[in-house]
Amino acid sequence: MDMNIKRILVVGAGAMGHGIASVAARSGFDVSMVDVKDEFVQRGMEGIKRFLGESLKRGKMTQEEADSILSRIRTSTNMKAEAAEADFIIEAVFENREIKSNLFSQLNKMCKGETIFASNTSQLSITELGEASGRPELLIGMHWFNPPPLMRLIEIPVGEKTANKTVETTIAVSRKMGKQPFTCKDSPGFIVNRILNPWYNEGMNLLDEGVATAEEIDTAIKVGGGFRMGPLELRDLVGLDTALHVTEDLYLRLRNDKFKPPACLKNLVSSGKFGRKTGEGFYKYGIK
């Protein structure tokens, strides 16, 4: 189909945001990446350049390709100016209903009438975000997986009022980016997090019960189940603050004890240990 999507605005320059921006630019889209502070934007660009540098070393791309990707990315803290030019917006901010709702409400006043809003939420209601945005027929879920340049899957939850054309365009954009999209109904946790959260929680429950250490739990799952990472490693990668917020929301909405946040997760977050991004979570890391 003729998408007529030329410029993509990515709101948020964190791990997910800058990863999404690099994928979009590599796929030939013009990209704007914005955040609230210039230091966040610059940190995001450093992340993109670091990934491209590693790809060059491994022979995954040429210098010409890397330069071309960077030339298509524009950074700014002026969301209003960038939103006015955007054909498609991917929101990649903190997983909080109020923050995302307020953002979409603001964007609705800044954008062209036909601009599509895609939320990178991993489990919040697309229908509710659509109502908050003021353009529910043009708002859709676009749940990426970490790290965006490497993970092929994009989960596309569809709100009750999301238009068919919005769904078709989002699928087409995802495929142009080399991803494998699939749609699902707007339900708590969608598909992937609905299945994975009890798995994460059982790993943490084993730790709380003293059954095994974090390393032993993760190693058992990797060796016995053929996974590349164990549940605790994955939680550290995503961010324990985000993990707690997602788990609490799922527990609140589904009222099933298998989604109840484990004690060790709550304790680590209350201590400011959010995983890789802070240098310590279930494991200790060096911060680059």
N, C-alpha and C positions, 0 to 999 in steps of 0.2 A: 504493500500500500504506500501511497505518497504521504509520508508523515508530516512533511513541512516543518520539521524540527531542525533548527540550525544552531541556536544557542541554548545551552543548558546551564542553569544556575544551580550550584551546589551550596546550600546554606549550612555552614559548619566545616571547619578545616581540621578537625580531629582525625583520629585513625581511620574512621569510616569515611568521613567527608573527603579527605585528600586522596584516599584510595579510589573512591568513586570518581572524583575529578580526573584522575590520571587515566582511568579506564575510558571515560567519555572522550577525553582528548585523543587518546590513542585510536579511538574508533572513528575519528574524523569530525567530531562535533567541536564547535567553538564553546569554550567553557569559561564561566565566571565562578570563582570560589570566594565566598565572603565569610567573615566572622566578625565578632563584636570588637576585637582588639587586633591591632596590626601584628603584635607578637604571636598571636594564635595563627594568623594567616601565614606569617613567615615560617613558623614551625611546620605548618602543613606543607609548604613548598619545599622545605628541607627534607621532609619525609618522601615527597615525590622524587626529588633529585637523588636521594639515597637509593630508592628502589630502582630508578632508571640506571644508576651507576652499577648496582649489583647485576642488573640484567645485561648490561654491556660486558661486564667481566665474564659472565657465563655464556656469552655469545647468543643471547636470546633476542637481541636487537642491535642495529647499527647505530653509530653516532648520529647519522643523518635522521634516523627515526626518532631517537631521543630528543634531538633538537627540535624536530617537527612537533612532537608532543608538547614540549615546553612552550613553543611559540603559540599554541592554541589555548593556553591557560592564562586568564587574566585574574588578578587578585585585587581585593578591595575590602574596605570596611563600610562602604557606602551601599547598603543593601537596596535602598530605594532606586538608585541610578541603575544598578545591575538588573534589578527585577523588571524595570521598565522595558528592557531589551530581550528578556528571556521568553523562550517558547515553551520550555519545560523546566520545572523546578524540582530538585530532589532535596528534601529536608533531611539533614543528618545531625540533629542536635540531641541533647540529653533526653533520655527516655522518660519523659514526664508529660502527662496529659495537658496540664495547664500551660507549660512552656510551648509545646507544639501547637496547641489551640490558639494561643495568643500570636504566635508567629504567623500562622496561616491567615488569621484575621487581618494582620498588618499587610501581608503580601497581597491579599485580595484588593487592597486599595492602591497598590503600587503597580500591578501587572496589567497586561492586555487582557481583554475579556475572554480570550480563547486559551490563555496559558494554562497548562495542566500542572497540578500540584501532586507530587508523589512523596509519600512519607516513608522514611526508612525505619518506621517503628517495627519492633519485633513481636508486639502482642497487643498494642492499644487498639481501640475500636476505630476503624476507618469511617464508619457511619457517623460517629460522634465528632471526629476531626473534620469530616466533610461539612457537617452542620455549622461548626465553629468557623469554618473558612468562609462561609457565605457563597460558596460555589460547589456544593456537594456532588454535582454531576461531573465535575472536573477534578475531583480529588480521589486518589487511589493509593493503595499500599504498594511499596516497592522495597521489600525487605532483602537487603544485601547480607552477605556473610563475610566474616573476617578471615583473611584479608581480601578486600574486594578485587584486587588485580588477579588473584589466584583462584578464588572460589567461583565456580561456574553457575551456581544456583542463584536464582532470584525468585523469591516468593511474592506473589501478587494477590493480596487479599482485596476483595471487591466490596465496596460499601453498598448499602441498600439503594442509594440513589446514583451511584456511579454510572455514567453513560457507557454504552457499548463502544462508542468511538474512543473514549478515554482508555478503556481496557485494551482495545486493538492497538492503539498508538503506543501504550506502555509495553506491550508485548513486542512490538516492532522495534522500539528503542532498545529493549533488552537484548534482542537477537542481533541487532546491529553492533552491539557492544560485545558480541561473542559469548553471551550468557545463555543459560537454559532456563527460561521462565516457566512458571506454572501458576495457575490461578486457584483460588480457594474462596470459600465464603468468609465473611467477616465474623470470626468467632475467637474467643479468648485464646491467645497463644498461636492462632492459626494452625498449621500442621507441625512444623519443625519444633517450635518451642513447646507445644503441647506434649509432644513425645519426649523431648530431651530434658525438660525441667525435672521430672521425677527421677531421671537417670542421674542428673547432676546432684540432686538432693540426696539420693541414696549413697553416693560417694561421700558426701559430707557427713551424712548420718553415721557411716562406718567410722569416719575420723572422730566424731564426737563420742562414739561408743568405745573408742580405743581398740577397735578390731585390728587396725593396721595403721601404718604411717601414710602420709599423703603420697610419698614416692611409691610405697608398696601397692597402694590402691590403684594409682595410675598405671604402674608397670603391669599389674595383673590384667587390667582391662586392655592395655595395648598388646600384650603378648597373647592373652587368651582370646580376645575378641577381634584382633586385627585392626584396632583403631590406631591412628597416627598420634593422637593425644588422648590422655585420660580426662575424666570429668573435672578434676581439680586444676589441672594445667589449663584446660579450656576456660574455666571460670576466671583464672588469673589473666588470661589473654583478653577476654571480653571486658573485664573490669568488674571488680566485686561490688562496687557501688551500683553500677548498672544492673548487675545480676540480682542484687537484693531488691532493687526497685521493681524489676520485672517479676521476681518470685512473689513479692508481697502483693502485687496487683493481681497476679493469677490466683493466688490463694483467696484474696478478697472476692474475686468475681466467681470463682468456681466452688469455693467452700469445700475443698477436698484436702484432707491431710497430706496427701502425697505432694502437694504444692507448698506446704508450710515451710517457711525459711528455716534452715538448720541453725543451731546456736553458734557454730563456728563462723558461719558467714556473717551473722549479725555482729559478732564480737570483733572480727577483723575490720569490718566497715566502721564500727564505732571507734576503732583505734587509728583510723586514717590509713589503713593498709588495703589498697584497692587492687593489688596485683601488679602486673608489669609496669603500668603507667606511674606507679609511685615507688617502684623498686622492691616492694614486698607485699606478699599476699599469703597464699599457701606455701609459696617458695620465695626465696630472695633473689633479686635480679640486680644487675648493674644498669644504671640509667645512663643512656647515651646523651 
